[in-house]
């Protein structure tokens, strides 16, 4: 539809009577003119609307004639073409690959107008997924594109929790049905595992998480056992997954520990979700806030060297494994061991590959330690990941020999009378 105005510029004040009609009958039915007649007083203006309503893929061209009573006839050329909205997307599914869950990433999609008509468009995250964790933003969200024009859509996202993710944005072009643009990928965080038990005794939060994981593991094991084909295979499976739980509050199962670390990271990320989205849409979460997602407090590993006689050295060899999907770097804070009698044989590891293991030798030298218990916390800081702590314990024993008794009946007494043993690494 197009509009223009007619003005009566005659002097003196006399009325003009005008009327419209398309001069050519061919294609004239595609155009309508309103109003088709009228009277203009001196200096008055009249708006006339021309509307084209053609069939798809048709072109019409006519000349509209404006007859002024007692005056000239004016010609207005009218041309119209009917087409349909047409557009293309450079991609409808964005494969984000394997990425850090708390890093900001971006991808682009190009929206192009391949038709002959300018259209308006709108793009927003699916309403059903707006409550899900993470930060997913597109810019711009609305606009119009002329025929042959293009618009680059920039997607910014931080998945927020480790694991697989998928988000859907709905694109609405003109009066066409909405179309989806999907972002899919998988995220991770750097982590390690040590072949030592965890001590969660007295921590209600950790105890509840472990209980939940153990129940889930038992249900999963029951389902797997029902699918077992032979009794012998069933027995082997039960032997392989049955955890060894030595004492209350001790978690020796490495796989259980890994699952619990992931749950703790997820929980921390969900608690910070409101802070993450509070920056939008003007800015994105800063790096410090994103890094805080992995700074969670984990249960302590326990390495108890047991009782060590004065002047003796006790050694344990630990296995530190990268159970994640990407290389991991970490640093052992050896400064925490100064003056404790404990020492380790490495302090920093760069890019330990996926599923690779490195040996960490822990030594306790009792020669310069007083009699009694030694308790020290050894932090292992994972780059861009959480900090793992190993609780190192030992008891220094200084034997003494006493001769007691009267007359011919003498007795030998040792102090202390018994030795105690501690936890050693479990090899799997």
DOPA-864996 format. One record per residue: residue in three letters; y, x, z of N, C-alpha, C in turn. Coordinates in steps of 0.1 Angstrom, whole numbers, plus 2048, in hexadecimal, padded with zeros to 3 digits. Layout:
N
ALAYXZYXZYXZ;...
REM end
This chain:
428
UNK7F480880080080080080C809800;UNK8168057F882380C7F782E8027F8;UNK8398067FE8457FD8008518047FB;UNK85B7FC7F58688017F38727F57F4;UNK87F7F87F58887ED7F78927EC7EB;UNK8957DF7E989F7DB7DE8AC7D77E5;UNK8B77DC7E08C47D97E68CD7D27DB;UNK8D47C87DF8DE7C17D78EB7C87D9;UNK8EF7D07CF8FC7D77CF9077D17C8;UNK9067C47C39107BE7BB91C7BA7C4;UNK9287BB7BD9357B67C393C7AE7B8;UNK9427A27BA94379D7C89367977CD;UNK9377907D892B78B7DE9257807D6;UNK91A7847CE91277A7C790377C7CA;UNK8FC7727CA8ED7737CD8E67777C0;UNK8DB7807C28D37837B78C577D7B9;UNK8BF7787AF8B27737B08A977C7A8;UNK89E7817AE89578A7A88877857A9;UNK87F78979F87078679F868791799;UNK85B79379E85379E79A847798792;UNK8427A178983579E7838307AA77C;UNK8237AD77C81D7B877581D7B6766;UNK8237BF75E8257BD7508187BE749;UNK80E7C674D8017C77467F67C074D;UNK7EE7B87467E47B174D7D87B9751;UNK7D57C574A7CA7CD74C7CC7D5759;UNK7C47D27637C57D97707CF7D377A;UNK7D67C87757E07C377E7DA7BC78A;UNK7CD7B77897C77B07947C57B97A0;UNK7C57C779E7C37D07A97D07D27B1;UNK7DB7CD7AC7E87CE7B47ED7C17B9;UNK7F37C17C47FA7B57C98087B97CE;UNK8127B07CB8207B37CE8257A87D7;UNK82A7AC7E38307A27EC83E7A77F1;UNK84879E7F18487917EA8497927DB;UNK8467887D48477887C68547827C0;UNK85C77C7C98697777C58717757D2;UNK87E7747CF8877727DB8967727D6;UNK89F7717E08AD7717DD8B477B7E7;UNK8BC7837E18C378E7E98D278A7E9;UNK8D778A7F58E57887F78EC7967F5;UNK8F97967F29007A37F08FE7AD7FC;UNK8FA7B97F98F77C38038EA7C280A;UNK8E27B78078D67B580E8CB7BD808;UNK8C17C18108B57C980B8A87C080D;UNK89F7C38048927BC8058877C6803;UNK87E7C680C8727D080B8677C9804;UNK8627D07FA8577CC7F184B7D47F3;UNK83F7CE7F58337D67F882A7D57EC;UNK8247E07E881B7E17DD80D7E57E3;UNK8037DE7E17F67E07E67EC7E27DB;UNK7E47ED7DC7D97EF7D27CC7ED7D8;UNK7C47E47D27B67E17D77AC7E27CB;UNK7A87EE7C879F7F07BD7917F27C1;UNK7887F17B877A7F37BA7778027BB;UNK76C8067C17698147C376881B7B6;UNK76E8277B676E8307AA77582A79E;UNK7808227A078881C795796821796;UNK79D82178A7AB8257897B281A782;UNK7BE8167877C680C7807D481177F;UNK7DB80D7747E98117727F080576B;UNK7FA8007718027F576B8117F776D;UNK8197EF7678277F076982C7E276F;UNK8327E377A8387D77808467D577C;UNK8497C97788577C577385E7BD77D;UNK86B7C17808737BA78987E7B3781;UNK87E7A678088879F77889379A781;UNK89F79E77E8AB7997858B278E77D;UNK8B37837838B977777C8C777A777;UNK8C977A76A8D677D7648D978C764;UNK8CE7947668D17A27668C57AA760;UNK8C47B77628BA7BF75B8AC7BD761;UNK8A27C275A8947C275F8917D1762;UNK88C7D376E8887E07738797E2772;UNK8757EE76F8677F176E8637FB779;UNK8577F877F851801789843804785;UNK83F81178383281477F82981578B;UNK81D80E78A81480E795806814791;UNK80281E7987F58247957EC8257A2;UNK7E08217A17D78227AD7C98267A9;UNK7C382C7B37B58317B17AD82E7BD;UNK7A18287BC7998257C778E82F7C8;UNK78C8357D478283E7D777C83C7E5;UNK7748457E976E8437F77708507FE;UNK76F84F80C77185B815765864813;UNK76887181275D87A810761887817;UNK75788C81F75A89982674D8A1827;UNK74F8AE82B7448B782D7468BF83A;UNK73B8C384073B8CB84C7348D8849;UNK7398E384D7328F084B7258F1852;UNK7248EA85D7178E98657188DE86E;UNK70C8D787070B8CC8797048CF886;UNK6FD8DB8866F68DF8926F98EE894;UNK7008F189F7048FF8A26F99058AB;UNK6F390F8A66E99168AE6F09218B6;UNK6F291F8C36F99298CB6F19358CF;UNK6E49348CD6DB9408D06D99418DF;UNK6D794E8E36D49518F16E09588F7;UNK6E69539016F39589066F3957916;UNK6FD95E91B70095D92A70595092D;UNK6FF94A93870393C93B71193A940;UNK71794594672494494C72F94B944;UNK72C94E93773695492E73C949925;UNK74894B92174F94291774B946909;UNK74793D9017439408F374A9368EA;UNK74A9398DD7519308D37499308C6;UNK74A9258BF7459238B274E91B8AA;UNK74D91B89C75691489474E90B88A;UNK75490088674F8F787C75B8F3873;UNK7598F48667638F085D7618E2857;UNK76B8D985976B8CC8547748CB847;UNK76E8C783C7768C782F7768B982A;UNK7828B68247838A981D7808AB80E;UNK7748A680A76F8A87FC77289C7F3;UNK7798927F977C8867F178B8867EC;UNK79087B7E879D87A7E27A78727EB;UNK7A286F7F77AA8678007AC86F80D;UNK7B88708127BB87681F7B586D82A;UNK7AE8748347A886C83F7AC87284C;UNK7AB86A8577AD86E86479F87086B;UNK79E87987479287C87B79487E88A;UNK78987D89178987E8A077C8848A4;UNK77C88E8AD7708958B27708968C1;UNK7668918C87658928D67578948DB;UNK75589A8E774889B8ED74288D8F0;UNK73588C8ED72E87F8F073187A8FE;UNK73486E90073786890D72B86A916;UNK71F86891171386991971187791F;UNK71788191971588F91D721895924;UNK72B88D92773889392D73689693C;UNK72B8919427298949507208A0952;UNK71A8A59477118B09487198BD94C;UNK7128C79527198D395671E8DC94B;UNK7278E594E72C8EE94473A8E993F;UNK73F8F293674C8EF92F74A8EF920;UNK74D8E391A74B8E290C7588DB906;UNK75F8E38FE76C8DE8F976D8E18EA;UNK7738D88E27768DA8D47858D98D2;UNK78A8E08C97998E08C679B8E38B7;UNK7A28DA8B07A98CD8B579E8C28B6;UNK7A38B78BC79A8AB8BD79E8A08B3;UNK7AA8A08AE7AE8968A57B689C89A;UNK7B789588E7C089A8837BD892877;UNK7C489786C7C289185F7C189C855;UNK7B989984A7B78A38407BA89D832;UNK7C28A482B7C689F81D7BA8A3814;UNK7BA89C8087AF89F7FE7AE8AE7FB;UNK7A38B47FC7A18C27F97A48CB805;UNK7A98C58107AD8CD81C7A18D0825;UNK7A38D982E7998DD83879F8DE846;UNK7968DD85079A8DE85E78F8E6865;UNK7928F186C7898F98737888F3881;UNK77C8EF88677A8EA8937758F589C;UNK77C8F88A77789038AF7718FD8BC;UNK7659018BE75D8FD8CA75D9088D4;UNK7619058E076190F8EB7589098F6;UNK74F9128FB74590C90574091790E;UNK73D91391A73791B92572C91292A;UNK71F91492871490B92C71490893A;UNK71891194371990E95170C91095A;UNK70190D9546F490F95B6EA916952;UNK6E191E9586D792594F6CD91B94A;UNK6C791F93E6BD9179386C291192B;UNK6BA9099256BD9039186C88F8919;UNK6D18F790F6DB8ED9106DD8E7902;UNK6E38DB9026E68D48F56F18CB8F8;UNK6FB8CB8EF7078C28F070A8BC8E3;UNK70E8AF8E37118A88D67208A48D6;UNK7268A88CB7348A38C87338988BD;UNK73B88D8BF73B8838B57478848AD;UNK74588589F75088589675287888F;UNK75E87388F76286688976C86987E;UNK76886687277186886677485A860;UNK78185786178684A85B77E83E861;UNK77A83585877182A85B76382C85A;UNK75F83985775083C85674983C863;UNK73C83B86373483C86F73584A875;UNK73584B88373685888972A861885;UNK72D86E88672387888372388288E;UNK71788889171589189D71689F898;UNK71D8A78A171C8B689F7168BB8AC;UNK70B8C28AC7038C68B77048D58BA;UNK7068D98C77058E78CB6F88E88D3;UNK6F08F28D06E48F58D76E29038D9;UNK6DC9078E56D99158E86D29168F5;UNK6D19228F96CA9259066D293090D;UNK6D392F91A6DB9389226D393F92C;UNK6D794A9316D095293B6DA958944;UNK6D595F94F6DD9679576D597495B;UNK6DB97F95D6D498B9606CD98A96E;UNK6C198E96F6BA98D97C6AF99897C;UNK6AA99A98869F9A498A69599D994;UNK6899A399568099E9A067A9AB9A6;UNK6779AA9B26719B59BA6649B09C0;UNK6599B99BF64C9B49C464C9B59D4;UNK6559AD9DA6569AC9E865799E9EC;UNK65399A9F865598C9FD66398AA01;UNK66797DA00674978A05672973A14;UNK67C975A1C67C96FA29686964A29;UNK682957A2A68B94CA2A68A944A37;UNK68394AA41681943A4E68E940A54;UNK690933A5969C92FA5F6A792AA56;UNK6A592CA496AF927A406AB91AA3A;UNK6B090FA3E6AB902A3A6AD900A2B;UNK6B8905A266BB903A176B0909A0F;UNK6AD916A126A291DA0B695917A0D;UNK692913A1968590DA1C683900A14;UNK68D8F8A1368C8EBA0B68A8EE9FC;UNK6918F89F768F8FC9E96819019E6;UNK67C9099EF66E90E9ED6649039EE;UNK6668FA9F765D8EE9F965D8E69EC;UNK6698E49E666A8DC9DA6638E39CF;UNK6658F09CD65E8F89C364F8F89C4;UNK64A8FA9D163C8FA9D36368EC9D0;UNK63C8E29D36378D49D06368D29C1;UNK6418D79BA6418D69AB6368DE9A5;UNK6348EA9AB62A8F39A561C8ED9A8;UNK61A8E79B360D8E09B660A8D59AC;UNK6158CD9AA6138C19A06108C6992;UNK6178D198E6148D69816068DC980;UNK6028E398B5F58E998B5EA8DE98A;UNK5EC8D39915E38C79915E18C2983;UNK5ED8C197C5EC8BC96E5E58C5965;UNK5E78D29675E08DC95E5D18DC961;UNK5CE8DA96E5BF8DB9715B88CF96B;UNK5BF8C396A5B88B89645B58BA955;UNK5BD8C394F5BB8C59415B18D093E;UNK5AC8D69495A28E19485958DC942;UNK5908E49395838E09325778E493A;UNK5778EF94156B8F394856D8F6957;UNK5648F495F5668F796E569905970;UNK56490F96856691D96A575920968;UNK57B91A95D58991C95A592917965;UNK58E90C96A59590597559690E981;UNK58B91598558A91E99059392A98E;UNK59392F98259B93B97F5AA937980;UNK5AE92C97B5BC92897C5C092698B;UNK5B89209935BB91F9A15BD92C9A8;UNK5B59369A45B59439AA5C294A9A6;UNK5C794799A5D394E9945E094999A;UNK5E193C99C5ED9369A05EF9349AF;UNK5E49369B75E59339C55ED93E9CC;UNK5F893A9D26019449D85FB9499E5;UNK5FE9559E95FA95B9F66069599FF;UNK605951A0961094FA1360C954A20;UNK610960A2460B967A30611961A3C;UNK61E95DA3D624959A4962E94EA45;UNK632946A4F63C93CA4D649943A4A;UNK65093EA4065D943A3C65D94FA33;UNK651953A2E64F95EA2564B958A17;UNK65295DA0D6509599FF64C9659F7;UNK63E9679F563A9739EE6389719DF;UNK6399659DA6369629CC6429659C3;UNK64196E9BA64C9739B26519689A9;UNK6489609A364D95599A65494B9A1;UNK6509489AE65793E9B66659439B9;UNK6669509BC6739569BF67D9559B3;UNK6779589A768095799A685949998;UNK67C93F99A68093199968B92D9A3;UNK6899329AF69392F9B96A09359B7;UNK6A19419B16AD9479AE6B593F9A3;UNK6AD93A9996B393298F6B8925994;UNK6B191F99E6B69139A46C39159AC;UNK6C39209B36CF9239BB6DC9269B2;UNK6D992C9A66E492E99D6E9921997;UNK6E09189946E390B98E6EB903999;UNK6E79049A56ED8FC9B06FC9019B2;UNK6FE90E9B270B9139B371490F9A7;UNK70E90F99B71690C98F71A8FD990;UNK7118F49947158E69957208E49A0;UNK71F8EB9AB72A8EA9B57378EE9B0;UNK7388F79A67458FC9A17498F4994;UNK7418EB9907448E49837528DD983;UNK7568D798E7638D198F76E8DB98D;UNK76C8E79937768F19917778F6982;UNK76B8F797C76A8FB96E7728F2965;UNK7708E59667778DC95D7858D8961;UNK7898DD96D7978DA9717A18E1969;UNK79D8EC9627A68F495A7A98EE94D;UNK7A08E49497A18DE93B7AC8D393B;UNK7B28D19307B08D79237B98E3920;UNK7C28E69297CC8F09277C78FE927;UNK7BD90192E7B790F92F7A990E933;UNK7A291993179491A934792921942;UNK786920948784927955785936953;UNK78C93C95D78D94B95C78095295F;UNK78095F95C77496795D76F96896B;UNK77896997477596A98376D95E987;UNK77295298376B94598775D945980;UNK75C94997474F94896D745952973;UNK74A95E97774196797D73C96398B;UNK74495B99274095699F73494D99E;UNK73094899372593F991718947994;UNK71895499370B95B99670C9629A3;UNK7179629AA7189699B771395F9C2;UNK70695D9C27009549CC6F895D9D6;UNK6F79579E26F095E9EC6E195B9EB;UNK6D99669E96CB9649E76C39689F4;UNK6B79639F66AF968A016AC977A00;UNK6A997DA0C6A798BA0C69998FA0A;UNK697999A0268999FA016879A7A0E;UNK67A9A8A126779AFA1E66D9BAA1B;UNK6719C6A1F6679D2A1F6679D8A2D;UNK65C9D5A3465A9DAA416509E6A40;UNK6559F2A4464C9FEA436439FFA4F;UNK6449F5A5863C9F5A64640A00A6E;UNK636A05A75638A0FA7F636A1DA79;UNK640A26A7B640A33A75641A3DA81;UNK638A46A82638A50A8D644A5AA8B;UNK649A5EA95655A67A95651A74A8E;UNK659A78A84657A84A7C64FA81A70;UNK64AA75A6D643A71A6164CA6AA57;UNK647A6AA4B64EA63A40645A59A3A;UNK64AA4DA39643A42A33649A3EA25;UNK640A3BA1B645A38A0D63FA2BA09;UNK647A24A01643A189FA649A189EC;UNK641A149E2645A139D4647A059D0;UNK653A019CC6569F39C86579F29B9;UNK6549E69B46569E49A66629DA9A4;UNK66C9DF99C6779D69996769D398A;UNK6759C69886729C097A67D9B8975;UNK6809B99686899B09616829A495C;UNK68299896367B98C95E683984954;UNK68F98895169898194869598393A;UNK69E97E93169C97F9236A598A91C;UNK6AE9909246B799A91F6B69A6928;UNK6BA9B29236BB9BE92B6C49BC937;UNK6C09C29426C89C194F6CB9CF954;UNK6D79D095A6DC9DC9606DE9D996F;UNK6DB9E29786DD9E09866E09ED98D;UNK6E59EC9996E99F89A16E49F69AF;UNK6DDA009B46D8A009C26E3A079CB;UNK6E7A009D56F2A059DE6ECA0E9E8;UNK6EAA1B9E46E4A259ED6ECA289F9;UNK6F9A259F8702A29A036FFA21A10;UNK6F8A16A0E6F4A0EA1A6E9A14A22;UNK6E3A1FA1C6D7A25A236DBA32A2A;UNK6E8A36A296ECA42A306EAA42A3F;UNK6E3A4CA446E0A4DA526D6A43A58;UNK6CFA3DA4F6C5A33A546B6A38A54;UNK6B4A44A4D6A7A49A4B6A0A44A3F;UNK6A6A3AA386A0A34A2C6A7A3BA20;UNK6A0A3DA156A6A42A0969DA3C9FD;UNK6A4A3C9F169DA379E569FA419DA;UNK697A409CF697A4B9C569FA479B9;UNK6A7A3C9B96B0A399AE6BBA319B3;UNK6C6A319AB6D2A299B06D8A209A5;UNK6D5A249986DBA1B98D6D1A1B981;UNK6D0A0F97C6C8A0D9706D0A06965;UNK6CFA0B9596D7A0494E6CD9FE944;UNK6CF9F19416C89EA9366B99EB937;UNK6B49E69436A59E59446A19DA93B;UNK6989DC9316949D292868D9C692E;UNK68C9BC9266859B092A6769B392E;UNK6729AE93A6649B093F6609BE941;UNK66A9C79426679D59466689D7955;UNK6619E095A6619E39686649F296B;UNK66C9F497666FA0197A66BA03989;UNK666A0F98C661A1199A66DA169A3;UNK66DA119AF677A159B966FA1A9C5;UNK671A269C866AA2C9D4673A2C9E0;UNK66EA269EA675A259F766FA2EA01;UNK676A37A07671A40A11678A3EA1E;UNK671A3FA29677A3FA36672A4BA3E;UNK67CA53A4267AA60A4967EA5EA57;UNK674A5FA60677A5CA6E67BA68A77;UNK67BA74A7167DA80A7968BA7FA81;UNK695A7AA7B6A2A7AA816A6A6DA86;UNK69DA64A886A0A57A8D69BA55A9B;UNK6A2A4EAA469EA4CAB1693A42AB2;UNK68CA41ABC681A38ABE686A2AABE;UNK67FA21AB7683A13AB6684A0EAA8;UNK68AA02AA668A9FBA9A696A00A91;UNK693A00A8469EA03A7A69E9F7A70;UNK6AA9F2A6E6AC9E6A666B89E8A5D;UNK6B79E8A506C29EBA476C19E2A3B;UNK6CC9DEA356CC9D5A296D09DDA1D;UNK6C89DDA136CA9E5A066CE9DB9FB;UNK6DB9DB9F76DF9D29EC6DB9D89DE;UNK6D79D09D56D59D39C76DE9CA9BF;UNK6E99D09B96F39C89B26EF9C79A3;UNK6ED9BB99E6E99B99906F69B7988;UNK6F89BE97D7059BD9757059AF96F;UNK7119A897271399A96E709990973;UNK70399497E6F898C9846FA98C993;UNK6F098699A6F09859A96ED9939AF;UNK6EF9949BC6EC99F9C46DF99C9CC;UNK6D59A59CB6C89A49D26C99AD9DE;UNK6C39A99E96C39B19F56B59B39FA;UNK6B29C09FD6A59C3A036A79C7A12;UNK6A09C0A1B6A19C3A296969CEA2C;UNK69B9DAA2F6929E5A326909E6A41;UNK6849E7A456819E8A546769F2A56;UNK6789F8A6266EA02A6766FA03A76;UNK665A07A7C665A0AA8B660A18A8D;UNK669A20A93666A2EA9665EA2FAA3;UNK653A35AA364AA37AAE649A45AB3;UNK64CA48ABF64BA55AC463FA55ACF;UNK634A5BACB628A5BAD462AA64AE0;UNK625A60AEB626A68AF7618A67AFE;UNK614A71B04606A72B0B608A74B1A;UNK602A6BB21603A6CB305F5A6DB36;UNK5F4A76B405E8A78B475E9A72B55;UNK5E1A68B585E2A62B655D4A61B6C;UNK5D4A5DB785C8A5BB7F5C8A65B8B;UNK5BEA63B945BDA6BBA05AFA71BA1;UNK5AFA7CBA75A2A82BA959CA87B9C;UNK58FA84B9B587A88B8F588A7EB83;UNK58FA72B8658FA68B7C59DA68B76;UNK59EA6DB695ABA6EB625ABA65B56;UNK5B7A60B525B8A57B465C4A5CB3D;UNK5C1A5AB305CCA5DB265D2A50B22;UNK5E0A50B225E7A44B1E5F1A47B13;UNK5F1A3FB085FAA41AFD605A37AFE;UNK611A3CAFB61DA33AFB624A34AEE;UNK626A29AE7621A1BAEA612A1AAE8;UNK60CA10AED5FDA0EAEC5F8A09ADF;UNK601A03AD75FC9FDACA6079FFABF;UNK6029FFAB360BA00AA760C9F3AA0;UNK6179F0A9B6199E4A9361B9E7A84;UNK6169DFA7C6169E1A6D6209D7A67;UNK6269DBA5C6309D2A5562B9CEA47;UNK6349C7A406329C2A336329CEA29;UNK6299CEA1F6299D7A1462A9CFA07;UNK62F9D69FD6309CE9F06239C99EB;UNK6249BD9E56189B79DF6189B99D0;UNK60E9C09CB60D9C39BC6079B79B5;UNK60E9B39AA6099A89A26099AD994;
REM end
